[in-house]
């Protein structure tokens, strides 16, 4: 693939944020392209600038991705982010070593030199987002440090004479203060071509017409924002007579959700949506299944099985000129490891093998596949969807299936060297390692590790608890998540119950989720909280008892997220009401940011 003259090229080393960098830079008015790091320097000579992304590997790994060193001879501005910083350091003669402390999440960056172009208009200290284990311990010749953090001495440095910049943190995520300013300062170094998001609707409409041709689209609608916007867009471009929507009731939807979604589309005048109750089929397929990846794949395949059966009943098969539509957005494809060097974090239901095969055969259209959540919402409002509908909290395609944690046995035994704790502990009453694993993303790689719980007499987490959550997950190698118990002041003996997804467990979670949603709205917090997953865990204080985890988070694009601090009175109301549900013994709140914990537990 050749480089478009005047574009900023992101060389993708497999980081979770490569396409987020692209999105942010495009919003700053520069056209971007994402290419493999092995792209030849000859093909990059017309680029206005080069950004080296983060990545999950160490630059010293034998099979780690490598760019062509000749890119540094092109006379083009270069910005290295995270792994990109480490690659610049190693190739240009510096030294990279494993850090004494791994940094995941927020850190304070002290800016020592505000005369560097990339630090223009920045204060002397900012909060930045870190996700790394290695660091630069000796700078290449010609580079000078301009930023440092408590855990990373050389957090930012530059060779100003050549417009080479290296930063260990991620300016592209929303939780880095002044991140857009940093990226804009780099863009100003580059002789770029213009680009605007305002033209996206027109461009994507043209692409849809070209891709679909004379065929029609059978669209899977989950009821969430992404699939709803995609379904509306396809109706808008192709017309209702060429689009048929299918909403599958999996038995894993939120309380009253199927009826609410159908009613919302009816009010929009979109009536080409069929609802199919396939709950018994989903529960049957998930019987005895415990492993997260296997659950996701089964749910994705069952969606396809139902779609195939219904489409055949309606005469909408591939042979009749119909293709599949999905509301896939870019974070879905990134976390499934869609880029060449990316680590698979989890398989999304719309990226199971059968779907990927159909994509390869040109039988799937995904009009939102290059967008992030905030861009999808913006497009939805451009299409005329009501504000309240577009700003509904995100809900995963597999529904409650990825929020009902399943396990056949306790995740660790005493011989496994269960993690020590950084929390002040009084005879094991203030901290407990939970007997269940969850998925995390640390250093751009997938982890499947234990969660640890804190306990306190106050039963509401304070600032110390949130600080400890960050330091504990960064320091303990077999922990990727920290929670706080809001129902008990002291750690109790947990009674684990082997469990997979059943209608009974789904109903327990549905009721707890409805309570959290209601109390959040009563407190006027719905639009302040980006997403509020509620998770069911297979253990409790009593035999057969279950536990609930509240997971309110703040994000903009799902690529990074921070744990929301709920008002104590709201948290207490939620906890007390959830404890009234028969079968729920304990309640926790998740204090973990992303990274190191994914938004969903599975």
N, C-alpha and C positions, 0 to 999 in steps of 0.2 A: 504494500500500500504506500503510495507516494504522499508526501507532505504538501498540504495546501499552503501556498505562500502567505506569510503573515499570521499563521496560526501559532498558538502555544501548544506544544506537544507534551503530553504526560506519558512518560515511560513507566509502564505498570509493572512493578516488581511483585505484584500479588497481594498488595495491601487491601484491607477492607474499604479504604477510602479513596481509591484511585478515581472512581467516577464521581465521587463527591467533590474532589478537587476540580474536576472538569466542569461540574455544574456551577460551582462558586465562581470560577474564572469567567465562564460564559456570562454570568450575571453582571460581571464587571465590564462587559462590552467587548471581550476578546473571543474569537473563535478558537475552539479547542479540538484536539484530536488525541485519542488514546492509542498508543502503539506498544508493541512488545519491546522490552529493553534491548533485545538483540538487533533492533532495527539499525541498519548501516548508517554511518555518519553522512555518507553521500546523500541518502534520502532525507536527512534532517537539515541539510544546508539552507533550505529556504524557510525554516521555522523562525518565528520571531523570538521564541524563547523555549527552553526545555525545563520541565519539572520532573524530578525523579521521585517517585512515590515511595510510600512505606512498603513493608513486606514482612512476612512471617518468619523468615529465616535469618541466620547470622551471615554476614558477608564472608566469614571464614569457612562456612559449610562448603564442602566440595561441590555440591550440586546447586548452590545458591545462584539466583539469576544475576547476570552480568550485562552491563551495557558496553557499547563499543567505546574504549577510552579516547578514541579520536574525536568524540563529541566535544571534548574540552579544547580542541584546536580550531573549532568553527568560528570563534569570535561571537558566539551567541550567549546571552545571559542564561545562567543555570541556577535553579533552586532545588536543593536536596532536602527532602522531608523524611525524618525518622530513618528508615533503612537508607533512603537517598543520601542523608548526611553521612552515614557510615560508609556508603559506597564511595562518595567523594573523598572522604578521609583516606580510605585504603588505597584507592587508585592513584591519588596524587601524592602519596608518600607519607601519610600520617599513620596513626596506630589506633585500632579499635580493640577494646577489651570488654569482657563481661563486667557489667556494673555490680557494685557491691549491693545495691538495692534495686530491684526492679520497680519501675514506675508505671502505674496504671491509674489513669484518672487525673484529677486536678493537681496542679503544682504551681508555685509562685515562681515567675521568671523575673530576675533582676536584669534590667537593660543597662549595660555599662557604657554604651556609646550610642547616642541618638543622632549622630551625624552620618551613620550608614544609611543608604537609600531605603533599605527595607524597614528601618525603624522610624522613618519619617512620621511625625505627628503622633508618636506613641508616648505614653507616660513612662516613668522610670521603672515601674513594676506592674506586671499584668498576670492574670491567671491564665494558664495554658493547659492543654489536654495532652497528657503523655501516654504512651503505650509501647514501652521498650524494655529490653533486658541488657543489651549492649550499649556502649557509649564510646565516644571519641576520647582517648586518653592522651594523644599527642597530635597537634594540628599539623596539616601539610604546610610546606614552606609557602610563604606569601599570605597566609590566612591569619587573621586576628580575631580573637573572641570579642563578641559584643553582648552576650547574654549567658546567664548562669542560673541554676536552680539549686536548692539544698542538696538534692541527690544526684545532680548531674552537673559537674563543673563546666564542661564545654557544651552548653545547651544550644548555643547559637554562635556562628562565626562566619567570616566572609573574607574573600579576596576582592576588595573593592575595585582594584585596577582592571580586573577581568569580568566584573559583574557576576561572580560566583558567590552564592549564598547557601548556607547550610543550617538547618534548624532541626532540633531533635523532637520538638513538639509538633502537633497537628493544627495548623491555622485554619484548615478547611472545616473543622467541626464547630458547631455553634457554641460549644462551651469554652472555646479559647477566646478570651477577650481581645477585641480589635483584630480578630483573625482576618476579616475581610479587608481591613486596612493594610495588613501585612501583605496579603495577596495582591491588593491593588498597587502597593508600592513596587512589587516585583513586576506587575504588568506594565507599569510606567517605564520600566527599563527596556521594554520590548517594543519593537515597531510592529504593532498588531493590526489585524483586520477586524472590522466591527461585526457585532452579532447581537441580536435582541430576542428575548423570550416572547415578545409580543407577536412574533410571526409563527410561533409554534403551532397554534391551532390550524392555521392555513397550510403549513407544511405537512403536518401529520394527516390532515384530511386528504391531501394529494397522495401521500404515501399509502393511505388506506385504500383509496380507489385503485391505485396501481397494483397493490399487493393482492387485493381480493379479486380484481378483474370482474368476470361475469359470474363469480360464485356468490354464495350467501354465507352468513355467519351464524353458527349456533353458539351462544354465549353462556358460559357458566357464571352465574351471579351468586356471590356468597352473601350479599347484603352489606358488606363493608364498603368503605369509601372507594377503594381502588376499582373493584369490579363494577360498582354502581356508576362511576364516572366513565369507565370504559364502555359499558353497556349504553349509556346515554350518548356518548360520542359516536359509537357505531350507528345508533338510531339516527342521529343527526346527519351523518355523512351518507349512509346507505339507504335510509328510509326503513320504516317498521316492517315493510313487506319482505325485506331481505335479511332481517335479523330476528332470531328467536332466542329469548332468554330462558334459562332454566335455573330455578332456585331449589337446591336440594336440601330438604330437611334431614340432617344427618343424626338428629337426636343430640347433637353437641352444640346447638345454638344457645344464645342467651334467652332469658325468660321472655316469652311473648314476641321474640324477634321476628319470626317468620311472618306473623300477621302484620307487624309494624312495617316491615320492608315492603310487603305487597301493597299495603295501604299508601305508603309514600309514593310508590311508582304510579299507582292509580291516580293520585292527586296531580302527578306530573303529566298525566295523559299518556303514559307509557303502559300499554295493556298487553304487549306481546311477551309476557312473562308467565311461565308455567311453574307451579310449585309441586314438587314430587316428594312425598314422605317416604324416605328410604332408611329410617332410623333403625329398624330391625336388621336390615342388611349390614349396616355399619357396625352395630354392636356384635353381630355374629362374627364378622371378619376380625374384630379386635379382641375376641375372647382368647385369653391366655397369652396376650402379647405385652411385653414389658419394656423392650428396648426402644428408646426415643426415635431413632432413625427408622426402625422397622415400622413403628406406629405411623410416622409421617408418610412412608411409602405406601402402606396399606390404605390410608385415608385417601391419598392422591389417586391410587389405582381404582379404589371403589368409586370415587367421583367419576372417573372415566367409564367404569362399567355401567353406572347409572345413566350417564350421558348417552352412552352407546345404545342402551336399551330404549331410552325415551326417544332418542332421535330416530331409531328404526321404527318405533310405534307411530311417530309423526311423519315418517317418510322424509327425514332430513339427514340422510346418510351421506357419506363422502361420495358414494357412487351417484347420488342425486345432486351433486354440486355444492355441498355444504362443507365448510371448514370450521374448526374450533376457535372460539375467541376466549381470551383470558385477561384478567386484570393485573397481570404481573407487573410489578415495578422493579426498579433496579436493585434496591437492597435485597430482594428475593434472590436474584441471580448471583449477586456477589457472595451472599452467605452460603450458597450452594457450591461455591468455588468455580464460577463460570469463567473467570479470567485465567489465563494460562498458568500463572504462578501462585494463584490464590489458594489458601487452605480452605477446605470445606468446613463450615461452621455447623450447618445443618441443612438437610434437604427439604426444600419447600414443596408443598403438595403439588404445585404447578411446575415442578422440575423433576418429577420422577422419570424413570427410564422410558416409560411408554409415551409420556408427553414429549420428552426430548427427541424421541424417534419421529414423532409426528412433526415437530419443529423442523428437523433435518429434512423431512419430505415436503416441506412447504404447506403443511395442512393446519397450521396454527397462526393466528394473528394476535399480537399483543401490542396494542396501540400506545400503551403507557410504559413500555419496557425500558425506556431510557430516562424516565422521570423519577424524582424523589417525592416523598409524601407531600411536602409543602407545595411542590409544583403541581401535583395532582389536584390538590384543593383549589389552587389558583385556576387551573383549567376548568374544574367543575363549576366554579362561579362564573367563568366566562361562558359556559354552556347554559347558564341560566338556572342551575340547581340552587335550591334554597340554602341559605347560609347554615342553618341548623343541620341540614342533611349532609352538607359537604364537610362540616366540622365535627361529625360524629367521631367518637374515639375509634382508632383502628382496632380491627378484630381479625385475628389470624384466619386464613382459609380453613385450616383443620379445626377451627373453633375451640371448644373446651377440651378437645382431644389432646392438645399440647399443654393444657393447664391441669390435667388430671395426671399426676405423677404416678407411675406404676413401677413396682419392684417385686421380685420374687423372694429376695432375701435382703438382709441388712447390708448396706454398702461397704461396711468395713468391719473388721474384727480387731480385738486387742493386739493381735500379731501384726496388724497392718501399720503400726506406728501412727495411730490416730493423732491428728495435729495438736500441737500445743497451742495455747491461746495467748494473745497479747492483752486480753481483757483482765483487769484485776479480778481475782477469783478467790472466793471464800469457801474452801472445802468443796469445790466443784458445784457450788450453788448458783454462781453467776454466769457460767458459760457451759455450753454443751455442744458437742459435735453431733449434728443430725444424721440419722442413718440412711440418708438418701443423697444421690448425686444430682447435679444439675449441669446444664450446658453453659459454658462461658466462652469469652473471646479475649485472649490475653496475648499481647505481642503479635496480633494479626492471626493467631492460630486458635483452633478449637480446643477447648478443655472440657473434660467431663469429671468434675471434682465435687468434693463435699461442701456442704453449707455448715456454718457455725452460728449458734444462737447466743445472744446476750440476754441477761435477765436483770431486772432492777425493781426495787420497791415502788418506784414511781410508775412503772408499767407504760411509760411513754419515753421514747428515745430523746436524749438531749444532744447538744452540739458535740459533746465528748464521744457519744456513741457513733455519730456519723463520721467523725475524724478517725475513730478507732477502726471502723469498717474499712476505710481506705487503707490504713496502714497494715491491718491484719491481712487483707487479701493480697497486698503487695509483698508481704514478708513470708507468709506461710505457703509452702509449695503445693500442698494438696488441698487448698481452699480456694474457691473462686466466688464465694458469695457469703455475705454476712447479714443475718436477720436479727430482729429484736422481738422478744416475746411481750405481747400486750395483754395477755390473759393471766400470766403467772409471774410472781415476783422472784421465784426461785426455780432452778432447774429441777424437774421431776424425772422419775424413771419413765422413759418412753417405751410404749408397747407397740412394736412394729406389727403390721398386718399385711401379709402378702396380698397384693391386689392389682388387677388390671382394670380396664375401662368397662363399667357396667352401667345400665340405666340408673341404678340406685346411686352410684357415686356421681354420675352426671347431674342428677337431681339435687344432691347435696351442694355441689359447686354452683349450680344454677341459682339456688336460693341465696347462697352467700354472696354471689356476684350481684344479684339484684339489690341486696341490702347495701352493699358498698356503693353501687350506682345511685341509689335513692338518697343516701346520706350525703354523697358528694354533691348532688344537685341541690339538696336542701341547704347546704352550706355555701352555695354559689361558687363552687370550685370547678365546675365541669369544664369551662373553657380555659381555666388556669392550668389544668392537668392535661397533659398530651395524651396519656393512655393510662388505664388502671387495670392491668391484669389481676385476677384473683386466682390463686393456685390451691389445689387440693393435694395434701401429702398423706401417705399411707401409714400414719402412726398417730398415737394420741396418748392420753393419760390412762385410758381404760382399754380393756381388751376390745379390739375391733374399732376403736375410736379413730377419728381422722382429725387432721389439722388444716387450718387455712392460712395462707400467706397473702397479705395485701401488698401490691406492687405498684404504687403510684409513681409515675416517672414524668420527667419533663424532657421533651425532645422537639426537633423540628423536622427531621428527615429519617429517623430510625437508625442512622449510622452511629450515633452516639446518644447517650441519655444520662440524666442524673436523677437520683432518687429524690422524690418530693417529700418535704417535711410537712406532714398534715397537722393542722391545729389540734392540740391535745383533746379538746372537747369532742371534736369530730371523730378522732381516732377511738376515743372511749365509747362513743355511741355505736360506731361500727362494730367494735369488739363485743360489746355486751349483747347486741342484737344477733350477731353471728353465733355467739355461744348459746343462744336460746334454741338454735337449730339442733334437733335431736341427732346425735351421731358426731357432732363437732365438739372436740375437747379443748383444743388450744388454738390461739390466734397469734400470728407473727406479722411484722411489717418488714419488708425487704429494704435494707439500707444501701444496697450495692448499685454503683454506677455502671454504665456500659461505655467502654470496657471497665472492669473485667467480666461482669456478668452480662449475658444477653438479656434483652427485654423480657422475653418469655423464658421460663425455666427449662423448656425443652424445644 
